[in-house]
Amino acid sequence: MNYFYYKTELPEYYIYKPILNGGIPLETDSKFKNASQNFENEHNQTNTLYYKQIESFYSGKNIPALTEEPYVNNIENYKGTIKHELERVRMPDQPVKDYALTWEGVAKTIFKDEDFGKQLSEKSFLVEDVKRLVGNVESFNERLNLVFTYVQNRMNWDETRSYYTDKGVIKAYKDQTGNVAEINFILISMLRLAGVEANPVLVSTIENGLPVYPTRTGFNYVIAAAEIDGKQILLDATHKFTSPNILPLNVLNWKGRLIKNDGTSIEIDLEPSIPSKENFNLMVSIDNGGKMNGQARILRTDYDAYRFRVENNAKNQENYLEKFETELGDLNISNYRIENQKSNLKDPIIETFSFASNNQSDIIGDKIFVNPLLFFTRTKNPFNQEKRIMPVYFGYKNQEKYNITLEIPNGYTVESLPVPMKIATEDKGIVYLLNFFAEGKKIQINCTKDINNSIFAAEEYQTLKDVFQKVTASQNQKIVLKKI
């Protein structure tokens, strides 16, 4: 039998709060016990201190292993742990000392540190550059975009995560290099000088874990929040492919804490409210030998565009296309063009290309069999475990949409089309549609998959698995063309 037993002995003067992570079923018990400690007084005499001691016991058995699962943000968040946080010290004949913290208290303490609040008040060295940038610009949104792009291009992140400055904003600005706090504090100060309300937001990145209880180590990163016409815009100028309201993916971690100029703070949601989109438009013709030719246009917005830029930044076009062709089943791609990959970062990425393929259809006798989503067909369910321990994490809301026009060859007719499909979970967390419309020589195929929650609880896993199984099955039905 796999079994563990854990015991703590704490003098009654120290009050600790036990924090249990991981949702493991434990047996717990505690009791008071007499205890004593010998010590030498100032006259080198041995004295004995008698006190009560709190003994706590924790035990568990047959704890399931924590194994790697797909779509997990940080496996450490789900590891079974027992931690103790000091809440209070009450020594005999001394006033009680409280150590219990609130997030408001943590934020206020951080703000008072001179590597935080004082650095945010350093602005004079930026005045001339801000005047030059936005002097004749009236629109606050345009001012924000100009300042953000300037800081993002000028400053280089030294890859240090912290909500405190290291060398300070003045030196960082001069060196054009700094840590997260220095770069985003420069951004905040420049926005304020440009007349845009801006404040720091404390964040715990995915690697740092979820800030479950208030401590200063609960945070390890700081971004900026601007407000224009009552709308909040989240900003991080440390990365080269971020844009207003598009943050690094590891920053999308539950909640952040916005700190105002007076040190007060409010909780804010880091999760994007608008789904990112991937739209695939294809015009395809198939000949009587089953060969396909066509044109494609792929549009990606927001986080889907950001992820594409980050993943493909270091690849040259030839390497990218080679990999892309292989992923799509040895497609031959020509006339490839891409827009907005390394500039106009607020705009969607648009890929256009022509393609040819010899292996996207099967010919059996006088019939041609075609998958409805061609080379974009999902062949495997990503969720194949029997049970799930951890939540399913998609990172952000997403809509994937396919519009395909398929022109069938002369001498053929449509014998049958797959059954149209509509699936939706009870809370509309996932909605999937697949529809067909045939007229003359053309078949119109429309498919949409909406993921409307960025995270699904482990209890929803079976529903998720079933939905994706149906999605996979629907995409592997065949369009059947028959020779006339």
C-alpha positions as a printed NumPy array, in Angstrom:
array([[  0.   ,   0.   ,   0.   ],
       [  1.296,   3.499,  -0.869],
       [  0.905,   5.557,   2.278],
       [  2.22 ,   8.81 ,   3.714],
       [  2.149,  10.326,   7.183],
       [  3.112,  13.907,   8.032],
       [  3.251,  15.472,  11.5  ],
       [  3.843,  19.067,  12.64 ],
       [  4.601,  20.293,  16.168],
       [  3.985,  24.005,  16.657],
       [  4.27 ,  25.936,  19.96 ],
       [  0.985,  27.599,  20.876],
       [  2.601,  31.039,  20.472],
       [  2.817,  30.625,  16.698],
       [ -0.47 ,  30.382,  14.834],
       [ -0.067,  28.914,  11.352],
       [ -2.699,  28.479,   8.653],
       [ -2.381,  25.109,   6.853],
       [ -2.851,  25.409,   3.075],
       [ -3.606,  22.2  ,   1.198],
       [ -3.155,  22.132,  -2.587],
       [ -3.969,  19.482,  -5.152],
       [ -7.362,  18.293,  -3.903],
       [ -5.915,  15.087,  -2.404],
       [ -8.201,  13.305,   0.106],
       [ -6.394,  13.531,   3.454],
       [ -7.126,  12.423,   6.975],
       [ -6.242,  15.186,   9.435],
       [ -6.254,  15.49 ,  13.2  ],
       [ -4.734,  17.815,  15.785],
       [ -4.398,  17.965,  19.577],
       [ -2.808,  19.985,  22.378],
       [  0.156,  18.478,  24.196],
       [  2.418,  19.692,  26.989],
       [  5.92 ,  20.587,  25.855],
       [  9.019,  22.276,  27.248],
       [ 12.25 ,  23.86 ,  26.07 ],
       [ 15.477,  24.432,  28.008],
       [ 17.393,  27.691,  27.54 ],
       [ 20.189,  29.615,  29.229],
       [ 19.347,  32.99 ,  30.767],
       [ 21.644,  36.008,  30.915],
       [ 23.327,  34.573,  34.057],
       [ 24.189,  31.306,  32.28 ],
       [ 21.588,  29.465,  34.314],
       [ 19.485,  26.793,  32.699],
       [ 15.781,  27.613,  32.721],
       [ 12.854,  25.649,  31.371],
       [  9.935,  27.118,  29.449],
       [  6.703,  25.102,  29.703],
       [  4.008,  25.59 ,  27.091],
       [  1.274,  23.892,  25.131],
       [  2.088,  22.54 ,  21.704],
       [ -0.289,  21.928,  18.806],
       [  0.396,  18.602,  17.131],
       [ -1.188,  18.115,  13.726],
       [ -1.299,  14.895,  11.734],
       [ -1.864,  14.447,   8.007],
       [ -2.109,  11.08 ,   6.296],
       [ -3.22 ,   9.666,   2.975],
       [ -2.997,   6.497,   0.961],
       [ -3.008,   5.353,  -2.649],
       [ -2.55 ,   8.886,  -3.983],
       [ -2.773,   8.71 ,  -7.793],
       [  0.347,   9.691,  -9.729],
       [  0.361,  13.108, -11.355],
       [  1.022,  12.297, -15.005],
       [  1.512,  14.583, -17.986],
       [ -1.777,  15.422, -19.714],
       [ -2.426,  17.531, -22.842],
       [ -3.656,  21.12 , -22.446],
       [ -2.264,  21.828, -18.945],
       [ -1.064,  25.289, -17.904],
       [  1.375,  24.365, -15.091],
       [  1.465,  20.844, -13.672],
       [  2.92 ,  22.199, -10.387],
       [ -0.446,  23.879,  -9.657],
       [ -2.019,  20.444,  -9.224],
       [  0.694,  18.699,  -7.208],
       [ -0.438,  17.697,  -3.707],
       [  1.261,  19.964,  -1.162],
       [  0.846,  20.984,   2.467],
       [  2.108,  24.469,   3.314],
       [  1.923,  26.493,   6.509],
       [  1.602,  30.276,   6.507],
       [  2.37 ,  32.231,   9.69 ],
       [ -0.739,  34.197,  10.637],
       [ -0.051,  35.434,  14.162],
       [  2.535,  35.436,  16.964],
       [  1.28 ,  35.804,  20.55 ],
       [  4.131,  35.565,  23.038],
       [  3.396,  35.78 ,  26.79 ],
       [  3.207,  39.349,  28.116],
       [  3.739,  40.848,  24.654],
       [  1.336,  42.442,  22.186],
       [ -0.051,  40.124,  19.498],
       [  1.681,  40.44 ,  16.111],
       [ -0.484,  39.777,  13.042],
       [  1.188,  38.482,   9.878],
       [ -1.953,  37.463,   8.013],
       [ -1.966,  39.308,   4.692],
       [ -4.615,  40.414,   2.255],
       [ -3.903,  41.025,  -1.437],
       [ -4.591,  44.715,  -0.777],
       [ -1.965,  44.682,   1.983],
       [  0.57 ,  42.905,  -0.237],
       [ -0.012,  45.432,  -3.049],
       [  0.367,  48.384,  -0.669],
       [  3.638,  46.989,   0.75 ],
       [  5.04 ,  46.476,  -2.76 ],
       [  3.963,  49.976,  -3.829],
       [  5.814,  51.578,  -0.88 ],
       [  9.117,  49.967,  -1.873],
       [ 11.415,  52.498,  -3.513],
       [ 12.134,  50.067,  -6.372],
       [  8.425,  50.247,  -7.215],
       [  6.483,  53.392,  -6.276],
       [  9.475,  55.764,  -6.371],
       [ 10.492,  54.502,  -9.828],
       [  6.994,  55.237, -11.138],
       [  7.393,  58.883, -10.129],
       [ 10.627,  59.296, -12.159],
       [  9.347,  61.041, -15.298],
       [ 11.257,  64.203, -16.109],
       [ 13.844,  62.389, -18.273],
       [ 11.017,  61.271, -20.607],
       [  9.25 ,  64.613, -21.151],
       [ 11.057,  65.668, -24.348],
       [ 10.668,  62.292, -26.042],
       [  6.934,  62.182, -25.242],
       [  6.442,  65.707, -26.64 ],
       [  8.222,  64.704, -29.825],
       [  6.136,  61.539, -30.158],
       [  2.612,  62.808, -29.468],
       [  2.866,  66.6  , -29.552],
       [  0.41 ,  67.071, -32.429],
       [ -1.728,  63.966, -31.852],
       [ -5.181,  64.524, -30.352],
       [ -6.589,  60.976, -30.224],
       [ -5.73 ,  59.208, -26.951],
       [ -5.88 ,  55.813, -28.66 ],
       [ -3.361,  56.99 , -31.24 ],
       [ -1.156,  58.406, -28.48 ],
       [ -1.246,  55.059, -26.693],
       [ -0.293,  53.186, -29.865],
       [  2.585,  55.559, -30.64 ],
       [  3.999,  55.402, -27.095],
       [  3.6  ,  51.619, -26.86 ],
       [  5.312,  50.973, -30.225],
       [  8.123,  53.382, -29.317],
       [  8.877,  51.682, -25.966],
       [  8.533,  48.195, -27.468],
       [ 11.004,  49.044, -30.261],
       [ 13.456,  51.036, -28.144],
       [ 13.691,  48.776, -25.108],
       [ 15.166,  45.279, -24.979],
       [ 14.132,  42.894, -22.245],
       [ 16.988,  41.236, -20.298],
       [ 14.642,  38.277, -19.627],
       [ 14.477,  39.006, -15.886],
       [ 10.994,  38.735, -14.401],
       [ 10.293,  40.974, -11.445],
       [  7.873,  43.608, -10.221],
       [ 10.815,  45.577,  -8.775],
       [ 13.331,  47.558, -10.809],
       [ 16.965,  46.502, -10.803],
       [ 19.138,  49.352, -12.109],
       [ 16.259,  51.843, -12.189],
       [ 14.206,  53.322, -15.035],
       [ 16.618,  56.185, -15.86 ],
       [ 19.599,  53.891, -16.46 ],
       [ 17.445,  51.27 , -18.201],
       [ 16.104,  53.91 , -20.604],
       [ 19.61 ,  55.146, -21.357],
       [ 20.932,  51.581, -21.863],
       [ 17.801,  50.627, -23.862],
       [ 17.774,  47.393, -21.815],
       [ 15.892,  46.499, -18.651],
       [ 13.875,  43.998, -16.696],
       [ 10.081,  43.667, -16.887],
       [  9.418,  46.342, -14.252],
       [ 11.806,  48.879, -15.806],
       [ 10.377,  48.547, -19.317],
       [  6.723,  48.616, -18.272],
       [  7.294,  51.453, -15.737],
       [  8.841,  53.512, -18.574],
       [  5.735,  52.707, -20.64 ],
       [  3.404,  53.768, -17.786],
       [  5.288,  57.036, -17.176],
       [  5.301,  57.918, -20.892],
       [  1.571,  57.185, -21.185],
       [  0.848,  59.388, -18.158],
       [  2.917,  62.2  , -19.69 ],
       [  0.877,  61.717, -22.894],
       [ -2.324,  62.296, -20.894],
       [ -3.398,  58.629, -20.807],
       [ -4.347,  57.167, -17.433],
       [ -2.032,  54.203, -16.798],
       [ -1.224,  52.001, -13.795],
       [  0.897,  48.943, -13.008],
       [ -0.741,  45.506, -12.687],
       [  0.94 ,  42.821, -10.571],
       [  0.76 ,  39.366, -12.16 ],
       [  1.809,  35.801, -11.426],
       [  2.989,  34.116, -14.637],
       [  1.922,  30.541, -15.402],
       [  5.396,  29.249, -14.386],
       [  5.035,  30.967, -10.999],
       [  1.738,  29.212, -10.325],
       [ -1.668,  30.494,  -9.27 ],
       [ -1.536,  33.09 ,  -6.48 ],
       [ -3.756,  31.052,  -4.149],
       [ -3.129,  33.01 ,  -0.955],
       [ -1.741,  36.504,  -0.324],
       [  2.071,  36.63 ,  -0.213],
       [  4.595,  38.843,  -1.942],
       [  5.939,  35.82 ,  -3.852],
       [  2.419,  35.315,  -5.225],
       [  3.451,  37.829,  -7.917],
       [  6.56 ,  37.768, -10.111],
       [  5.721,  40.115, -13.012],
       [  4.206,  43.507, -13.74 ],
       [  2.327,  44.793, -16.804],
       [  0.547,  48.094, -17.554],
       [ -3.152,  48.92 , -17.695],
       [ -4.292,  52.035, -19.555],
       [ -7.811,  53.429, -19.476],
       [ -9.412,  55.376, -22.344],
       [-13.139,  56.268, -22.429],
       [-13.829,  53.875, -19.551],
       [-12.225,  50.917, -21.378],
       [ -9.207,  49.117, -19.974],
       [ -6.294,  48.184, -22.249],
       [ -3.627,  45.767, -20.959],
       [ -0.07 ,  46.277, -22.201],
       [  3.334,  44.585, -21.99 ],
       [  6.169,  46.213, -23.951],
       [  8.849,  43.655, -23.018],
       [  8.059,  41.265, -25.891],
       [  8.465,  42.172, -29.556],
       [  5.17 ,  40.705, -30.862],
       [  2.723,  41.901, -28.218],
       [  0.228,  44.692, -28.95 ],
       [ -2.477,  46.518, -26.955],
       [ -4.603,  43.865, -25.186],
       [ -2.361,  41.063, -26.501],
       [ -0.06 ,  39.89 , -23.697],
       [  2.565,  37.113, -23.614],
       [  0.727,  33.787, -23.268],
       [  2.329,  32.983, -19.896],
       [  0.813,  36.188, -18.449],
       [ -2.76 ,  34.969, -19.084],
       [ -2.992,  33.457, -15.614],
       [ -6.253,  34.083, -13.779],
       [ -6.232,  37.512, -12.07 ],
       [ -3.867,  40.455, -11.671],
       [ -3.873,  43.295,  -9.148],
       [ -3.93 ,  46.868, -10.481],
       [ -2.205,  49.363,  -8.151],
       [ -3.298,  53.001,  -8.21 ],
       [ -1.157,  56.043,  -7.434],
       [ -2.213,  56.126,  -3.797],
       [ -1.247,  52.481,  -3.266],
       [ -4.84 ,  51.173,  -3.275],
       [ -5.493,  48.205,  -5.53 ],
       [ -8.227,  46.341,  -7.388],
       [ -8.386,  42.833,  -8.855],
       [ -8.618,  42.588, -12.629],
       [ -9.284,  39.705, -14.987],
       [ -6.389,  38.847, -17.314],
       [ -8.404,  36.521, -19.535],
       [ -9.214,  37.966, -22.982],
       [-12.949,  38.556, -23.371],
       [-12.956,  38.417, -27.208],
       [-12.228,  35.078, -28.942],
       [ -9.196,  34.913, -31.212],
       [-10.062,  33.735, -34.705],
       [ -8.627,  31.455, -37.358],
       [-10.523,  31.662, -40.668],
       [ -9.713,  29.263, -43.517],
       [-11.182,  30.058, -46.95 ],
       [-10.509,  27.59 , -49.769],
       [-11.565,  27.399, -53.414],
       [-10.754,  23.886, -54.64 ],
       [-11.315,  21.998, -57.872],
       [-10.905,  18.236, -58.204],
       [-10.267,  16.435, -61.503],
       [-11.465,  12.965, -62.493],
       [ -8.115,  11.519, -61.362],
       [ -8.733,  12.812, -57.85 ],
       [ -6.059,  15.527, -58.089],
       [ -6.887,  18.825, -56.365],
       [ -5.868,  22.364, -57.197],
       [ -6.946,  25.51 , -55.41 ],
       [ -6.354,  28.777, -53.644],
       [ -6.354,  29.326, -49.874],
       [ -6.598,  32.345, -47.612],
       [ -5.916,  31.92 , -43.868],
       [ -6.609,  34.801, -41.495],
       [ -5.523,  34.782, -37.833],
       [ -6.449,  37.449, -35.269],
       [ -5.352,  38.426, -31.752],
       [ -3.758,  35.555, -29.791],
       [ -3.794,  33.163, -32.749],
       [ -1.833,  35.77 , -34.729],
       [  0.485,  36.409, -31.751],
       [  1.189,  32.683, -31.296],
       [  1.93 ,  32.332, -35.034],
       [  4.382,  35.26 , -34.925],
       [  6.229,  33.89 , -31.893],
       [  6.411,  30.303, -33.175],
       [  7.577,  31.23 , -36.686],
       [  9.727,  34.282, -36.033],
       [ 13.039,  32.44 , -36.349],
       [ 12.07 ,  30.408, -39.441],
       [ 12.754,  31.573, -42.955],
       [  9.909,  31.206, -45.441],
       [ 11.397,  28.142, -47.098],
       [ 11.687,  26.21 , -43.802],
       [  8.212,  27.289, -42.722],
       [  6.61 ,  26.197, -46.011],
       [  8.439,  22.867, -45.969],
       [  7.028,  22.123, -42.506],
       [  3.587,  23.474, -43.441],
       [  3.416,  21.315, -46.596],
       [  4.356,  18.207, -44.567],
       [  1.763,  18.97 , -41.875],
       [ -0.922,  19.228, -44.552],
       [ -0.132,  15.819, -46.058],
       [  2.627,  16.618, -48.596],
       [  0.814,  19.501, -50.223],
       [  2.557,  21.478, -52.975],
       [  2.303,  25.186, -52.158],
       [  3.073,  27.999, -54.612],
       [  2.496,  31.786, -54.912],
       [  2.775,  32.096, -51.121],
       [  2.279,  35.545, -49.564],
       [  2.017,  36.631, -45.937],
       [  0.911,  40.002, -44.534],
       [  1.474,  41.586, -41.116],
       [  3.829,  38.937, -39.74 ],
       [  6.519,  41.312, -38.46 ],
       [  4.774,  44.684, -38.675],
       [  1.243,  46.059, -38.112],
       [  1.074,  43.79 , -35.059],
       [ -2.467,  44.911, -34.177],
       [ -3.709,  43.586, -37.532],
       [ -4.514,  39.979, -38.468],
       [ -1.917,  37.774, -40.123],
       [ -3.105,  36.827, -43.609],
       [ -1.586,  33.982, -45.624],
       [ -2.569,  33.396, -49.26 ],
       [ -1.287,  30.635, -51.519],
       [ -2.085,  28.257, -54.341],
       [ -1.841,  24.529, -53.772],
       [ -1.94 ,  21.169, -55.507],
       [ -2.398,  17.719, -54.009],
       [ -2.488,  14.155, -55.329],
       [ -3.398,  12.388, -52.109],
       [ -6.476,  14.072, -50.65 ],
       [ -9.011,  11.722, -52.25 ],
       [ -9.529,   7.997, -52.734],
       [-10.793,   6.493, -55.979],
       [-12.565,   3.157, -55.68 ],
       [-14.243,   1.901, -58.856],
       [-16.32 ,   4.698, -60.348],
       [-16.406,   6.734, -57.103],
       [-14.22 ,   9.434, -55.571],
       [-14.181,   9.747, -51.753],
       [-13.147,  13.082, -50.186],
       [-12.786,  14.249, -46.555],
       [-14.963,  17.355, -46.041],
       [-12.141,  19.472, -44.545],
       [ -9.55 ,  18.069, -46.977],
       [ -6.024,  18.393, -45.514],
       [ -7.332,  20.215, -42.415],
       [ -9.287,  17.128, -41.295],
       [ -8.806,  16.189, -37.624],
       [ -7.899,  12.481, -37.53 ],
       [ -7.362,  11.959, -33.779],
       [ -9.153,  12.998, -30.612],
       [ -6.575,  14.885, -28.48 ],
       [ -8.382,  13.636, -25.356],
       [ -7.889,   9.887, -25.129],
       [ -7.329,   9.231, -21.397],
       [ -9.949,   7.348, -19.429],
       [ -9.934,   9.905, -16.599],
       [ -8.581,  13.405, -16.137],
       [ -7.063,  14.806, -12.931],
       [ -6.189,  18.336, -14.055],
       [ -8.382,  20.999, -15.683],
       [ -8.165,  21.359, -19.48 ],
       [ -6.449,  24.634, -20.333],
       [ -6.799,  26.176, -23.799],
       [ -5.225,  29.518, -22.831],
       [ -7.789,  31.778, -24.505],
       [-11.14 ,  31.669, -26.286],
       [-10.921,  30.699, -29.934],
       [-13.058,  30.391, -33.045],
       [-11.901,  28.148, -35.899],
       [-13.877,  28.569, -39.114],
       [-13.641,  26.828, -42.509],
       [-15.406,  27.938, -45.703],
       [-14.584,  25.547, -48.529],
       [-15.966,  25.615, -52.061],
       [-15.299,  22.308, -53.816],
       [-15.797,  22.069, -57.595],
       [-16.374,  18.485, -58.717],
       [-14.99 ,  17.05 , -61.983],
       [-16.917,  16.849, -65.238],
       [-18.645,  13.518, -65.666],
       [-19.297,  13.168, -61.922],
       [-22.25 ,  13.879, -59.649],
       [-22.652,  14.073, -55.877],
       [-23.838,  10.682, -54.657],
       [-23.873,  11.511, -50.957],
       [-22.761,  14.132, -48.446],
       [-21.894,  13.606, -44.77 ],
       [-24.638,  14.215, -42.228],
       [-24.656,  17.871, -41.06 ],
       [-23.609,  18.146, -37.431],
       [-24.377,  20.55 , -34.596],
       [-22.919,  19.911, -31.142],
       [-22.975,  22.216, -28.126],
       [-22.112,  21.607, -24.488],
       [-24.777,  22.557, -21.985],
       [-23.167,  25.901, -21.101],
       [-22.156,  26.579, -24.763],
       [-18.505,  26.277, -23.658],
       [-17.918,  24.455, -26.958],
       [-20.12 ,  24.815, -30.032],
       [-19.409,  22.908, -33.256],
       [-21.201,  23.16 , -36.615],
       [-20.589,  21.291, -39.87 ],
       [-22.882,  21.932, -42.833],
       [-23.034,  21.125, -46.557],
       [-24.798,  22.628, -49.516],
       [-24.538,  21.21 , -53.036],
       [-25.677,  22.924, -56.246],
       [-24.647,  21.955, -59.733],
       [-20.932,  21.308, -59.859],
       [-20.153,  22.973, -56.515],
       [-20.271,  21.815, -52.9  ],
       [-20.142,  24.431, -50.147],
       [-18.68 ,  23.163, -46.847],
       [-18.971,  25.292, -43.705],
       [-17.439,  24.273, -40.396],
       [-17.109,  26.305, -37.183],
       [-15.691,  25.321, -33.805],
       [-16.056,  27.836, -30.944],
       [-14.166,  27.316, -27.691],
       [-15.836,  29.87 , -25.427],
       [-13.996,  29.065, -22.179],
       [-10.238,  29.197, -21.768],
       [-10.297,  26.513, -19.051],
       [-12.56 ,  23.525, -18.355],
       [-12.746,  21.777, -14.977],
       [-11.575,  18.158, -14.727],
       [-15.223,  17.229, -14.012],
       [-16.092,  18.418, -17.546],
       [-13.472,  16.159, -19.119],
       [-15.814,  13.364, -20.189],
       [-18.118,  15.868, -21.92 ],
       [-15.111,  17.445, -23.645],
       [-13.8  ,  14.05 , -24.719],
       [-17.194,  13.066, -26.136],
       [-17.534,  16.358, -28.05 ],
       [-14.089,  16.041, -29.628],
       [-14.819,  12.391, -30.502],
       [-17.953,  13.482, -32.381],
       [-16.015,  16.334, -34.057],
       [-13.339,  13.882, -35.235],
       [-15.945,  11.378, -36.462],
       [-17.887,  14.074, -38.358],
       [-14.749,  15.238, -40.185],
       [-13.892,  11.688, -41.238],
       [-17.205,  11.01 , -42.999],
       [-16.781,  11.132, -46.766],
       [-18.163,  13.199, -49.595],
       [-18.915,  10.59 , -52.281],
       [-18.746,  11.577, -55.965],
       [-20.009,   9.095, -58.566],
       [-19.215,   8.87 , -62.254],
       [-22.299,   9.599, -64.333]])
